[in-house]
Amino acid sequence: MTFCLGLTGSIGMGKSTTARMFADEGCAVWDADAAVHRLYAKGGAAVEPIRAAFPDAVVDGVVSRDKLKEILAKDATALKRIEQIVHPLVARDRADFIDQNKAEIVVLDIPLLFETGGNAKMDAVACVTVSPEQQKKRVLARGTMTLEQFVAIRDKQMPNDEKCRRADYVIETDTLEYARRQVQDIVKQIKNRLTHA
């Protein structure tokens, strides 16, 4: 039996780093963002349906995220239409990954897990967290967005406290060593559950 652990957390909380720690412990890790990149790449399953809906969004056979941003800025209905194309393809990619994997624990790295109701399909959910000050510092240190952009993204996501309350496991990522110890502990707990199931 494969145990599906959903991994989620708001922007800047350390989710990608934590996902790598689960991989280091022998878990198979599927990344929702990486799946979208595959779908948008040349020959990806989302390219033609997106081209049919938004011809300007495809450049040189690739879905351009910049063009999608421009479309979203002009058309309030575009997001819903893009999601209707992309979400089923992402779900199929995830299902294929689970089917093809023989790992005891599959970690599904999904930023908007609670927001999309995906938590209902998981055996358990782990949420990464850090103080609001550290979160802001991490995101701004990347140099990829302004404070206003960060606040806009953060405010669209479910509040961190709510995510932590709803999760089965909470991983504090203030230091790498502490985060790794928590990941190892979670893996051990899940393996115990599988042994005694």
C-alpha atoms as an extended CHARMM CRD file, in Angstrom:
* protein
*
       197  EXT
         1         1  MET       CA              0.0000000000        0.0000000000        0.0000000000  PROA      1               0.0000000000
         2         2  THR       CA              1.2390000000        3.4800000000       -0.9100000000  PROA      2               0.0000000000
         3         3  PHE       CA              0.7430000000        6.2300000000        1.6620000000  PROA      3               0.0000000000
         4         4  CYS       CA             -0.0630000000        9.6110000000        0.0830000000  PROA      4               0.0000000000
         5         5  LEU       CA              1.2050000000       12.5350000000        2.1470000000  PROA      5               0.0000000000
         6         6  GLY       CA              0.1360000000       15.9720000000        0.9580000000  PROA      6               0.0000000000
         7         7  LEU       CA              2.7990000000       18.6260000000        1.5540000000  PROA      7               0.0000000000
         8         8  THR       CA              1.6270000000       22.2180000000        1.5850000000  PROA      8               0.0000000000
         9         9  GLY       CA              2.4260000000       25.6360000000        2.9500000000  PROA      9               0.0000000000
        10        10  SER       CA              2.2470000000       29.2810000000        2.0150000000  PROA      10              0.0000000000
        11        11  ILE       CA              4.8140000000       31.1400000000       -0.0760000000  PROA      11              0.0000000000
        12        12  GLY       CA              8.2780000000       31.3930000000        1.5210000000  PROA      12              0.0000000000
        13        13  MET       CA              7.6270000000       28.7550000000        4.1900000000  PROA      13              0.0000000000
        14        14  GLY       CA             10.2980000000       26.3170000000        2.9370000000  PROA      14              0.0000000000
        15        15  LYS       CA              8.1480000000       23.7770000000        1.1270000000  PROA      15              0.0000000000
        16        16  SER       CA             10.5670000000       22.9900000000       -1.7150000000  PROA      16              0.0000000000
        17        17  THR       CA             13.4550000000       22.4690000000        0.7040000000  PROA      17              0.0000000000
        18        18  THR       CA             11.2600000000       20.2480000000        2.8970000000  PROA      18              0.0000000000
        19        19  ALA       CA             10.1600000000       18.2260000000       -0.1490000000  PROA      19              0.0000000000
        20        20  ARG       CA             13.8300000000       17.4990000000       -0.9160000000  PROA      20              0.0000000000
        21        21  MET       CA             14.2680000000       16.2940000000        2.6820000000  PROA      21              0.0000000000
        22        22  PHE       CA             11.4210000000       13.7940000000        2.1780000000  PROA      22              0.0000000000
        23        23  ALA       CA             13.1390000000       12.6220000000       -1.0320000000  PROA      23              0.0000000000
        24        24  ASP       CA             16.3820000000       12.1650000000        0.9750000000  PROA      24              0.0000000000
        25        25  GLU       CA             14.4110000000        9.8350000000        3.2950000000  PROA      25              0.0000000000
        26        26  GLY       CA             13.4360000000        7.6150000000        0.3590000000  PROA      26              0.0000000000
        27        27  CYS       CA              9.9830000000        9.0680000000       -0.3350000000  PROA      27              0.0000000000
        28        28  ALA       CA              8.8270000000        9.5960000000       -3.9120000000  PROA      28              0.0000000000
        29        29  VAL       CA              8.0630000000       13.2990000000       -4.3660000000  PROA      29              0.0000000000
        30        30  TRP       CA              5.6530000000       14.7630000000       -6.9380000000  PROA      30              0.0000000000
        31        31  ASP       CA              5.7110000000       18.5310000000       -7.4350000000  PROA      31              0.0000000000
        32        32  ALA       CA              2.5710000000       20.3100000000       -8.7160000000  PROA      32              0.0000000000
        33        33  ASP       CA              4.5510000000       23.3030000000      -10.0350000000  PROA      33              0.0000000000
        34        34  ALA       CA              6.9530000000       21.0190000000      -11.9150000000  PROA      34              0.0000000000
        35        35  ALA       CA              3.9430000000       19.1940000000      -13.4130000000  PROA      35              0.0000000000
        36        36  VAL       CA              2.5670000000       22.4990000000      -14.7310000000  PROA      36              0.0000000000
        37        37  HSD       CA              5.9850000000       23.2890000000      -16.2580000000  PROA      37              0.0000000000
        38        38  ARG       CA              5.9240000000       19.9030000000      -18.0570000000  PROA      38              0.0000000000
        39        39  LEU       CA              2.3830000000       20.5450000000      -19.3230000000  PROA      39              0.0000000000
        40        40  TYR       CA              3.3590000000       24.0140000000      -20.6210000000  PROA      40              0.0000000000
        41        41  ALA       CA              6.6110000000       22.8590000000      -22.2780000000  PROA      41              0.0000000000
        42        42  LYS       CA              6.9520000000       22.0370000000      -25.9890000000  PROA      42              0.0000000000
        43        43  GLY       CA              4.7940000000       18.9760000000      -26.6770000000  PROA      43              0.0000000000
        44        44  GLY       CA              3.1250000000       19.2810000000      -23.2420000000  PROA      44              0.0000000000
        45        45  ALA       CA             -0.5180000000       18.2470000000      -22.9060000000  PROA      45              0.0000000000
        46        46  ALA       CA             -1.6870000000       21.7940000000      -22.0470000000  PROA      46              0.0000000000
        47        47  VAL       CA             -0.1670000000       23.5440000000      -25.0870000000  PROA      47              0.0000000000
        48        48  GLU       CA             -2.8980000000       22.8550000000      -27.6760000000  PROA      48              0.0000000000
        49        49  PRO       CA             -5.9330000000       23.3540000000      -25.3630000000  PROA      49              0.0000000000
        50        50  ILE       CA             -4.4190000000       26.6530000000      -24.1190000000  PROA      50              0.0000000000
        51        51  ARG       CA             -3.6800000000       27.7040000000      -27.7250000000  PROA      51              0.0000000000
        52        52  ALA       CA             -7.3090000000       26.9840000000      -28.6520000000  PROA      52              0.0000000000
        53        53  ALA       CA             -8.6000000000       29.1380000000      -25.7680000000  PROA      53              0.0000000000
        54        54  PHE       CA             -5.9060000000       31.8530000000      -25.7890000000  PROA      54              0.0000000000
        55        55  PRO       CA             -3.9400000000       31.8620000000      -29.0860000000  PROA      55              0.0000000000
        56        56  ASP       CA             -1.5840000000       34.6380000000      -27.8830000000  PROA      56              0.0000000000
        57        57  ALA       CA             -0.4930000000       32.5890000000      -24.8510000000  PROA      57              0.0000000000
        58        58  VAL       CA              1.5400000000       30.0860000000      -26.8880000000  PROA      58              0.0000000000
        59        59  VAL       CA              4.9320000000       31.2700000000      -28.1720000000  PROA      59              0.0000000000
        60        60  ASP       CA              7.2180000000       28.9260000000      -30.1700000000  PROA      60              0.0000000000
        61        61  GLY       CA              5.1540000000       25.8930000000      -29.1220000000  PROA      61              0.0000000000
        62        62  VAL       CA              5.4150000000       26.6900000000      -25.4070000000  PROA      62              0.0000000000
        63        63  VAL       CA              2.7840000000       28.2050000000      -23.0840000000  PROA      63              0.0000000000
        64        64  SER       CA              4.2540000000       31.5390000000      -22.0090000000  PROA      64              0.0000000000
        65        65  ARG       CA              3.6410000000       32.3420000000      -18.3460000000  PROA      65              0.0000000000
        66        66  ASP       CA              4.3130000000       36.0220000000      -19.0890000000  PROA      66              0.0000000000
        67        67  LYS       CA              1.6280000000       36.0500000000      -21.7970000000  PROA      67              0.0000000000
        68        68  LEU       CA             -0.7910000000       34.2770000000      -19.4210000000  PROA      68              0.0000000000
        69        69  LYS       CA             -0.1190000000       36.9920000000      -16.8120000000  PROA      69              0.0000000000
        70        70  GLU       CA             -0.9490000000       39.6700000000      -19.4150000000  PROA      70              0.0000000000
        71        71  ILE       CA             -4.1710000000       37.8540000000      -20.3490000000  PROA      71              0.0000000000
        72        72  LEU       CA             -5.1440000000       37.4580000000      -16.6750000000  PROA      72              0.0000000000
        73        73  ALA       CA             -4.5320000000       41.1690000000      -16.0670000000  PROA      73              0.0000000000
        74        74  LYS       CA             -6.9660000000       42.0840000000      -18.8720000000  PROA      74              0.0000000000
        75        75  ASP       CA             -9.6150000000       39.3490000000      -18.5110000000  PROA      75              0.0000000000
        76        76  ALA       CA            -11.1740000000       38.4800000000      -15.1480000000  PROA      76              0.0000000000
        77        77  THR       CA            -12.7490000000       35.2920000000      -16.5530000000  PROA      77              0.0000000000
        78        78  ALA       CA             -9.4700000000       33.9130000000      -17.9420000000  PROA      78              0.0000000000
        79        79  LEU       CA             -8.2770000000       32.3030000000      -14.7040000000  PROA      79              0.0000000000
        80        80  LYS       CA            -11.3330000000       30.0560000000      -14.4570000000  PROA      80              0.0000000000
        81        81  ARG       CA            -10.8980000000       28.9460000000      -18.0870000000  PROA      81              0.0000000000
        82        82  ILE       CA             -7.1720000000       28.2540000000      -17.6360000000  PROA      82              0.0000000000
        83        83  GLU       CA             -7.8770000000       26.2480000000      -14.4590000000  PROA      83              0.0000000000
        84        84  GLN       CA            -10.5290000000       24.1950000000      -16.2870000000  PROA      84              0.0000000000
        85        85  ILE       CA             -7.8800000000       23.2110000000      -18.8310000000  PROA      85              0.0000000000
        86        86  VAL       CA             -4.9040000000       22.7290000000      -16.5120000000  PROA      86              0.0000000000
        87        87  HSD       CA             -6.3670000000       21.2030000000      -13.3120000000  PROA      87              0.0000000000
        88        88  PRO       CA             -7.5920000000       17.9270000000      -14.9140000000  PROA      88              0.0000000000
        89        89  LEU       CA             -4.2100000000       17.5280000000      -16.6880000000  PROA      89              0.0000000000
        90        90  VAL       CA             -2.3310000000       18.0860000000      -13.4170000000  PROA      90              0.0000000000
        91        91  ALA       CA             -4.6260000000       15.5730000000      -11.6650000000  PROA      91              0.0000000000
        92        92  ARG       CA             -3.8710000000       12.9850000000      -14.3840000000  PROA      92              0.0000000000
        93        93  ASP       CA             -0.1100000000       13.6410000000      -14.0750000000  PROA      93              0.0000000000
        94        94  ARG       CA             -0.3600000000       13.1310000000      -10.2860000000  PROA      94              0.0000000000
        95        95  ALA       CA             -2.4160000000        9.9220000000      -10.6320000000  PROA      95              0.0000000000
        96        96  ASP       CA              0.0900000000        8.5170000000      -13.1600000000  PROA      96              0.0000000000
        97        97  PHE       CA              2.9650000000        9.3260000000      -10.7780000000  PROA      97              0.0000000000
        98        98  ILE       CA              1.2550000000        7.5170000000       -7.8810000000  PROA      98              0.0000000000
        99        99  ASP       CA              0.4070000000        4.5010000000      -10.0860000000  PROA      99              0.0000000000
       100       100  GLN       CA              3.9690000000        4.1880000000      -11.4180000000  PROA      100             0.0000000000
       101       101  ASN       CA              5.6410000000        4.5770000000       -8.0370000000  PROA      101             0.0000000000
       102       102  LYS       CA              6.5150000000        1.7150000000       -5.7710000000  PROA      102             0.0000000000
       103       103  ALA       CA              7.7040000000        3.8420000000       -2.8390000000  PROA      103             0.0000000000
       104       104  GLU       CA              5.9890000000        3.2190000000        0.4970000000  PROA      104             0.0000000000
       105       105  ILE       CA              5.3840000000        6.9490000000        0.9330000000  PROA      105             0.0000000000
       106       106  VAL       CA              4.5210000000        9.3120000000       -1.8980000000  PROA      106             0.0000000000
       107       107  VAL       CA              4.7790000000       13.0000000000       -1.0030000000  PROA      107             0.0000000000
       108       108  LEU       CA              2.5920000000       15.2800000000       -3.1150000000  PROA      108             0.0000000000
       109       109  ASP       CA              3.9420000000       18.8460000000       -3.0230000000  PROA      109             0.0000000000
       110       110  ILE       CA              0.8470000000       20.9910000000       -3.6840000000  PROA      110             0.0000000000
       111       111  PRO       CA              0.9260000000       24.7030000000       -2.7360000000  PROA      111             0.0000000000
       112       112  LEU       CA             -2.8680000000       25.1920000000       -2.7970000000  PROA      112             0.0000000000
       113       113  LEU       CA             -3.7970000000       21.7840000000       -1.3570000000  PROA      113             0.0000000000
       114       114  PHE       CA             -6.4420000000       23.0430000000        1.0860000000  PROA      114             0.0000000000
       115       115  GLU       CA             -7.6760000000       25.8080000000       -1.2340000000  PROA      115             0.0000000000
       116       116  THR       CA             -8.4600000000       23.2720000000       -3.9920000000  PROA      116             0.0000000000
       117       117  GLY       CA             -9.8850000000       20.5910000000       -1.6520000000  PROA      117             0.0000000000
       118       118  GLY       CA             -7.0600000000       18.2160000000       -2.6110000000  PROA      118             0.0000000000
       119       119  ASN       CA             -6.5030000000       17.3400000000        1.0550000000  PROA      119             0.0000000000
       120       120  ALA       CA             -9.5660000000       15.0530000000        0.8710000000  PROA      120             0.0000000000
       121       121  LYS       CA             -7.5980000000       12.7060000000       -1.4230000000  PROA      121             0.0000000000
       122       122  MET       CA             -4.5910000000       12.4290000000        0.9180000000  PROA      122             0.0000000000
       123       123  ASP       CA             -3.9060000000        9.8930000000        3.6790000000  PROA      123             0.0000000000
       124       124  ALA       CA             -2.4180000000       12.7540000000        5.7200000000  PROA      124             0.0000000000
       125       125  VAL       CA             -1.2480000000       16.3410000000        5.2410000000  PROA      125             0.0000000000
       126       126  ALA       CA              1.9770000000       18.0190000000        6.3900000000  PROA      126             0.0000000000
       127       127  CYS       CA              2.1550000000       21.8060000000        6.4390000000  PROA      127             0.0000000000
       128       128  VAL       CA              5.4010000000       23.7900000000        6.5560000000  PROA      128             0.0000000000
       129       129  THR       CA              5.4540000000       26.9550000000        8.6410000000  PROA      129             0.0000000000
       130       130  VAL       CA              7.7010000000       29.7410000000        9.8450000000  PROA      130             0.0000000000
       131       131  SER       CA              7.1030000000       33.1400000000       11.5100000000  PROA      131             0.0000000000
       132       132  PRO       CA              5.5030000000       35.8600000000        9.3320000000  PROA      132             0.0000000000
       133       133  GLU       CA              8.6960000000       37.9430000000        9.6780000000  PROA      133             0.0000000000
       134       134  GLN       CA             10.9020000000       35.1090000000        8.4390000000  PROA      134             0.0000000000
       135       135  GLN       CA              8.4590000000       34.3150000000        5.6330000000  PROA      135             0.0000000000
       136       136  LYS       CA              8.5880000000       37.9070000000        4.3520000000  PROA      136             0.0000000000
       137       137  LYS       CA             12.3810000000       38.0560000000        4.6930000000  PROA      137             0.0000000000
       138       138  ARG       CA             12.8410000000       34.8070000000        2.7120000000  PROA      138             0.0000000000
       139       139  VAL       CA             10.5450000000       35.8160000000       -0.1360000000  PROA      139             0.0000000000
       140       140  LEU       CA             12.0280000000       39.3070000000       -0.5310000000  PROA      140             0.0000000000
       141       141  ALA       CA             15.5950000000       37.9050000000       -0.3370000000  PROA      141             0.0000000000
       142       142  ARG       CA             14.8980000000       35.9090000000       -3.5330000000  PROA      142             0.0000000000
       143       143  GLY       CA             14.7260000000       39.2140000000       -5.3970000000  PROA      143             0.0000000000
       144       144  THR       CA             11.9680000000       37.9470000000       -7.6820000000  PROA      144             0.0000000000
       145       145  MET       CA              9.0720000000       40.0500000000       -6.3720000000  PROA      145             0.0000000000
       146       146  THR       CA              8.1910000000       43.2740000000       -4.6340000000  PROA      146             0.0000000000
       147       147  LEU       CA              6.6490000000       43.5320000000       -1.1780000000  PROA      147             0.0000000000
       148       148  GLU       CA              3.2970000000       44.3830000000       -2.8330000000  PROA      148             0.0000000000
       149       149  GLN       CA              3.4320000000       41.2610000000       -5.0330000000  PROA      149             0.0000000000
       150       150  PHE       CA              4.3080000000       39.1020000000       -2.0250000000  PROA      150             0.0000000000
       151       151  VAL       CA              1.4140000000       40.5300000000        0.0370000000  PROA      151             0.0000000000
       152       152  ALA       CA             -1.0000000000       40.0030000000       -2.8860000000  PROA      152             0.0000000000
       153       153  ILE       CA              0.0070000000       36.3270000000       -3.2330000000  PROA      153             0.0000000000
       154       154  ARG       CA              0.0020000000       35.7010000000        0.5250000000  PROA      154             0.0000000000
       155       155  ASP       CA             -3.4270000000       37.2810000000        0.9310000000  PROA      155             0.0000000000
       156       156  LYS       CA             -4.9140000000       35.0370000000       -1.7890000000  PROA      156             0.0000000000
       157       157  GLN       CA             -3.7750000000       31.9200000000        0.1030000000  PROA      157             0.0000000000
       158       158  MET       CA             -5.5310000000       30.3930000000        3.1030000000  PROA      158             0.0000000000
       159       159  PRO       CA             -4.0770000000       31.9310000000        6.2970000000  PROA      159             0.0000000000
       160       160  ASN       CA             -1.0780000000       30.0100000000        7.6120000000  PROA      160             0.0000000000
       161       161  ASP       CA             -2.6750000000       29.4160000000       11.0460000000  PROA      161             0.0000000000
       162       162  GLU       CA             -5.6860000000       27.8080000000        9.3770000000  PROA      162             0.0000000000
       163       163  LYS       CA             -3.4800000000       25.5220000000        7.2460000000  PROA      163             0.0000000000
       164       164  CYS       CA             -1.4990000000       24.4350000000       10.3100000000  PROA      164             0.0000000000
       165       165  ARG       CA             -4.7020000000       23.7790000000       12.2500000000  PROA      165             0.0000000000
       166       166  ARG       CA             -6.0720000000       21.5400000000        9.4800000000  PROA      166             0.0000000000
       167       167  ALA       CA             -2.8150000000       19.6150000000        8.8620000000  PROA      167             0.0000000000
       168       168  ASP       CA             -1.9690000000       16.2640000000       10.4820000000  PROA      168             0.0000000000
       169       169  TYR       CA              1.6930000000       17.2740000000       10.7940000000  PROA      169             0.0000000000
       170       170  VAL       CA              3.2330000000       20.7390000000       11.1250000000  PROA      170             0.0000000000
       171       171  ILE       CA              6.8850000000       21.1990000000       10.1490000000  PROA      171             0.0000000000
       172       172  GLU       CA              8.6440000000       24.2960000000       11.4580000000  PROA      172             0.0000000000
       173       173  THR       CA             11.3440000000       25.3040000000        8.9850000000  PROA      173             0.0000000000
       174       174  ASP       CA             13.1940000000       27.9620000000       10.9910000000  PROA      174             0.0000000000
       175       175  THR       CA             16.4290000000       25.9100000000       10.7100000000  PROA      175             0.0000000000
       176       176  LEU       CA             17.3900000000       23.1530000000        8.2740000000  PROA      176             0.0000000000
       177       177  GLU       CA             18.4840000000       20.7690000000       11.0500000000  PROA      177             0.0000000000
       178       178  TYR       CA             15.1960000000       21.1190000000       12.9480000000  PROA      178             0.0000000000
       179       179  ALA       CA             13.1440000000       20.7230000000        9.7580000000  PROA      179             0.0000000000
       180       180  ARG       CA             15.0900000000       17.5770000000        8.8130000000  PROA      180             0.0000000000
       181       181  ARG       CA             14.5460000000       16.0040000000       12.2580000000  PROA      181             0.0000000000
       182       182  GLN       CA             10.7930000000       16.6320000000       11.9610000000  PROA      182             0.0000000000
       183       183  VAL       CA             10.7070000000       15.1140000000        8.4600000000  PROA      183             0.0000000000
       184       184  GLN       CA             12.5670000000       12.0180000000        9.7000000000  PROA      184             0.0000000000
       185       185  ASP       CA             10.1210000000       11.7180000000       12.5990000000  PROA      185             0.0000000000
       186       186  ILE       CA              7.0800000000       11.9730000000       10.2840000000  PROA      186             0.0000000000
       187       187  VAL       CA              8.5070000000        9.3130000000        7.9440000000  PROA      187             0.0000000000
       188       188  LYS       CA              9.1100000000        7.0380000000       10.9420000000  PROA      188             0.0000000000
       189       189  GLN       CA              5.5380000000        7.5780000000       12.2320000000  PROA      189             0.0000000000
       190       190  ILE       CA              4.0140000000        6.8310000000        8.8130000000  PROA      190             0.0000000000
       191       191  LYS       CA              6.1280000000        3.6790000000        8.3890000000  PROA      191             0.0000000000
       192       192  ASN       CA              4.9390000000        2.5210000000       11.8300000000  PROA      192             0.0000000000
       193       193  ARG       CA              1.3340000000        3.1050000000       10.7690000000  PROA      193             0.0000000000
       194       194  LEU       CA              1.9050000000        1.1010000000        7.5690000000  PROA      194             0.0000000000
       195       195  THR       CA              3.5280000000       -1.7540000000        9.5110000000  PROA      195             0.0000000000
       196       196  HSD       CA              0.6270000000       -1.9620000000       11.9490000000  PROA      196             0.0000000000
       197       197  ALA       CA             -2.1570000000       -1.3280000000        9.4250000000  PROA      197             0.0000000000
